[in-house]
Amino acid sequence: MMSFPENFMWGGATAANQIEGGWNLDGKGDSTSDHLTVGGMKSPRRFTTEIKDDEYYPSHEAIDHYHHYKEDIALFAEMGFKAYRLSINWTRIFPHGDENQPNEKGIAFYRSIFQECRKYDIEPIVDLSHYELPFYLAKHYGGWTNRKLIDFFCHYCQTVFEAYQGLVHYWITFVEINILAHPFGAFSAGGILPEKDGPTMDYARLMRGEPDPVDELTKRYQALHYQLVASAEAVAIAHAIDKNNKVGCNIAGAACYPFTCNPEDVLLAQQSMMNGNYYCGDVQVRGEYPGFAKRFLKEKGIKIIMEPEDAEILKKGTVDYYSFSYYMSGCASADASKAKAAGNMSVGTKNPYLKSSEWGWQIDPEGLRWYLNEVYGRYHIPVLLAENGLGAVDHLEPDGSIHDSYRIDYMREHIKAMDEAVKDGVDLMGYLSWGCIDLVSASTGEMSKRYGMIYVDKNNDGTGNLSRKKKDSFRWYQKVIQSNGKMID
Ligand code: BG6
């Protein structure tokens, strides 16, 4: 028997820049993500300072959710969603990010989305920042390396908390905040612009596992500190505006195992968990930097500025729940010659026991049970699985059907693993399948890396008629939700 509680939040998740399109409509400003071209598995997305006519920028139209949101939310409702996680694009509310007055059309757009969700009893879970930032703030302020961004962000948060009071109760501050330490996150979420136009990351260097230069790391960890302070302030503002607001952190859940029982591997894996997952998690849940984070910064030669008041802000702004994304696991090995596996903005030693997705991400449902127990055991606050899914190439049959049994298998095994974790005692709030509708891949900009249970007719080059079609996984997930996880075969 499956053990999910009656109020379990089954649903799906998306991000504004990967789904909305309408990048310059109704007063919206351009965000960092709007400056990213399409890439591929081994050819990173490129950044251009100016928007060029001869480049293709996938976020500009994405899947045009901007004009299809009613149809899309109706499909989510038909699947039986209890919750839908989406992000607000800051540039729709404040096109430059530093204005006093919000763009009313942007406010109206999200209000209409939330009302549409409520019409179907779908609980909106709203991200305040998912891999984007007003480009103006990146260009003119240096992005999150500038402390002024804390105030701009808090003003934006206060504006949306007030505008949507009563409509939204669940918030997430920064999605996958720990990815800011990675070149892609540094650009898109941190607004730290590369010196010149070009690739957002050195893929070969990443695969070799070489660390980035100290000056780059310093900027990223400084930006991360300001985001952690901003997140804590946002939590306090949300609670002051409405005591029913629940605010979560969000961590890219990078599960890491020792490659062997060699104590060196065991320690490396532990350090990877600490610096990769618990660095941010500890600050956001416990309200202070853990000792290993301070040691990490010191040993890497990373000097960051922390103001005296920051400690108190962090203490007062701890989150109500821990949310995370989980796609795969990796290993740590003291032997650098071991084969590497790519992951969610990360690279680890390849695990010979696991199969991989077409994009090389190692599929590990058992690791989800392990991860859930690790984080719940550490924090003892409710946990939300905010993203999980399989990026795969789907084939549209002549009759319009899409037989994605591989996606069903992936989700089924992860749901079983969650069930085991709930039986272990983990207080799990819900399961949100990533990219419940096909959307633009964050890392590659491709459409062919599909996650959805709803197919969207859109191709890597931007062609396609944007029509929506139900995949086999659509009907399967519908049954899972109807039976509260009991019917998963
Ligand atoms: C998560 C991000 O890390 O991974 C999403 O929050 C992203 O934005 C998802 O889409 C899957 O990654 P990708 O690169 O396959 O789109």
Boltz pocket constraint, residues with backbone or C-beta under 6 A from the ligand:
constraints:
  - pocket:
      binder: B
      contacts: [[A, 15], [A, 18], [A, 131], [A, 175], [A, 176], [A, 252], [A, 325], [A, 344], [A, 387], [A, 391], [A, 434], [A, 440], [A, 441], [A, 442], [A, 443], [A, 444], [A, 449]]
      max_distance: 6.0
